[in-house]
Amino acid sequence: MRYLFFCLIILFNFSLFAQEPAVVEETASKVADDTLVPIQKSLLWKIEGKDLKKDSYLFGTIHMIPSNSFFWPPNTKEAVKACERMTFEINMDDMTNIGSQMSMMMNLFMKNGMTLPKLISEDDYKLVRDHFDEIDMPLPSFMIDKIKPMFLSIMATTDMDMMGGGLMEAEESKEEEKVDEGIKSYEMEFMTLANEADMLMDGLETVEYQMSMFDSIPYKDQAMMLVDAIKMEQDTSASKDGSLEHLVELYIQQDLVALQTSIQEETSGVGEFEDLLLIQRNKNWIPLMEDQMKDKPTFFAVGAGHLGGKEGVIALLRAQGYTLTPASIYEEDVEKSKE
C-alpha cells in the first residue's frame, strides 16, 4: 500500500511538470528581464537577506529520473546539512499516514457515477483501452473506466515497468549496484538525507489539496487530454524519444530557462490550466515558505517547473525582498553567471 501510494503521488506531481516539451533554441535570448527569470544554470538556489537569520535553500527536483541519470548537483548535500527542516510540495511523512492514503485512493475515482465511456466516443474509448492493454498497470484494468481521466493520462505516458522497478529497488535495497535500472525519485533521495540527519519534515500542500485539483478540471476536458496524450504518444514514439528523456537532458544541464520555455510553449495537454496547476500554487507557497524560513533554515525541494519564469518561485521570492543566488553552478559557468 505504501509503495502504491507513493507511486500515485510521484505520478501526479510528474504530470504537473513533465509536459511534452517543444524544441528549445537560444532560450536565453527570449528572456527580457534577468532579475525575474533565473538565467544561470543551477538547480540549487541560496535564499538570504530580508529578515532571515540563517540562509535557506531552494532546489528544483524532477519527480522521476532514470537511475543511471541521477546526480547530485554541486553543493547540494552541503546545503541540506546546513538546514534544519526539509520541505517538499507535500509532507512525505504523509506516505505513512493511513488516513491520507485512503483519502487519496478514494479521490482517484470520478463522482456521480461518471465513467469514461460517457465522456468520449466509441473510437476514442477503444483507443484508450487498446493502449492500456499494451502497458503494465499498477491498478486492475477494470478500474480504468472509473478513474479520473487526468490520472489515466499520466499513466498512459509513463513507463510503468521502469518506474516500478526503480522505486521498488529504492525502497527495498540501499545497495547502489542494484539500482542500475529503473527510476529514482529526488524526493525519496532527499527524504533519506533528511531522515539520516534527523531533520524536521514539512510540506507546502496537503495530499487532499493536490488531489482536489483533479476535480477543478471538468471530466470532459480531462478525457480529451487523455485521448490527446495517447495519440501524441503513438505519433511520437516511432520518430523521436519520449518527453521524459528530453526533460532529463535539460534537467542534467540545470537549464531552468529551457525547462520553463518548454512548458510555456506547450499548446496541448494541461497547458490551458497552467494558472491552476502551476502559477496559483507558486503564489500560495510564498507566505508558507517565508514563515518556515523565519523559524529555522529550511531546504525546499519542489518540482523544477515551479522555479523559473516571471511567476515562478524564484521571481516571487525576489519580489518579496529576498536575495536568491545560484548555488550549484559549475565552475565553467561561473564567469558567465557574472556577466
Buried (B, 14 or more C-beta within 10 A) or exposed (E): EEBEBBBBBBBBBBBBBBBBBBEBEEBEEBBEEEEBBBBBBBBBBBBBBEEBEEBBBBBBBBBBBBBEBBEBBBBBEEBBEBBBBBBBBBBBBBBEBEEBBEBBBEBBBBEEEBBBBEBBEEEBBEBBBEBBEEBEEEBEEEEBBBBBBBBBBBBBBBBBEBBBBBBBBBEEEEEEEEBEEBBBBBBBBBBEBBEEEEBBBBBBBBBBBBBEBBBEBEBEBBBBBBBBBBBBBEEBEEEEEBBBEBBBBBBBEBBBBBBBBBBBBBEBBBBEBBEBBBBEBBEEBBEBBBEBBEEBBBBBBBBBBBBBBBBBBBBBBBEEEBBBBBBBBBEEBEEEBEE
